[in-house]
Every structure is written in C-alpha cells, then in structure tokens.
Amino acid sequence: MTVPGAVFLDRDGVLNAAIVRAGRPYPPQHVDEVELLPGVRAAIDTFRAAGLLTVVVTNQPDVARGTASVADVEAINARVADAAGVDVVMICPHDDVDGCGCRKPAPGLILEAAAAHGIDLTRSVMVGDRWRDIEAGQAAAVATVLVERGYHERRSTGADLVVDELAAAVPWIIQHTRGPAT
C-alpha cells in the first residue's frame, strides 16, 4: 500500500526548540531540555488527519562525536515523538567525516523512509530550519519548506516556501501533498 505522501520534519528547530549558542543551533542534551514549539502538535494532527505520514529525519552527530549517548538521543526522540504525535523517527548518528549517505544534506533518510513506507515523494515535503534540510529535500526531489531561524551559519537557498513557524506552512503543505487537480 502506498502512502499518498509524507511530511519529513527535522527535529531541533522545527518540532522542538534548538539550544542556540553564539547564533548556532544545538540539540537538547537531556530529555528535560526538550521544549515543543508552539503550534507543532496541531500541525502534526492536521497532517495526519489529511492522511500524510509524519517522519522525523534528524542528524545527531553528537553520537559519533561521543558527546551524546544513543540512549539519550533515543529518549529525546521518544519525548519529541510523543509530544508532537509524529509517526516515525529516523536518525543519522554520523558526523560529516563519516561520509555516510544518511547525514543530511544527503537524502538517505528520506529515501530510506520512502522505500520502507511506500511514500510517494512527488506528494511529499521536507521541512527544516537549516541548509542541510533543504538540500536533502532537494536531493530527494521533494518540495521544501524552510523554517527561518536566522542562525549564524551558511544560508539556505532555494526552498519552495519560507516561514517563521511550522504552523504557518500547514495550508501550503496540505495543498502541495494533494498533488495536481484531477
């Protein structure tokens, strides 16, 4: 059975608040630091009611760097997934030097989820807050939404839609995932 489409979501900065230091985003290190962003649960509920699969695709290089344990990352993912109501959480635990195909901006996590869940990528959207998310979506040939956070890092270019919060993108995402009018 093919899922009509999916909303692929970065975790930190899209679903939950990123920890920003010196203008750069970092993930929460402990479950008690997880803060779901306003409007996220309602947005996820709307996507799911529209028949879309919600899939978190998140880089977590602190595992490879030895500054976070797999158990801590899994606990944070569980907290975010439960609070947001998402269907699937997929992580890349690698760092850039590992050269893996799942670390965004590579499209591996998106393509793996599509294969595992029968997702129609032509009716899917990647939502992220960093250039890596947008480039991963573009490489997977899905529409892209940038949640602009103004981080002090490489700028993202070419997103199909730019918003300040996930909730602002909901109508556009629902329309896009319906596909062309028949």
Summary of the structure (lengths in Angstrom):
residues: 182
radius of gyration: 15.1
end to end distance: 21.0
largest distance: 51.2
contacts: 610
relative contact order: 0.21
helix: 38%
strand: 21%
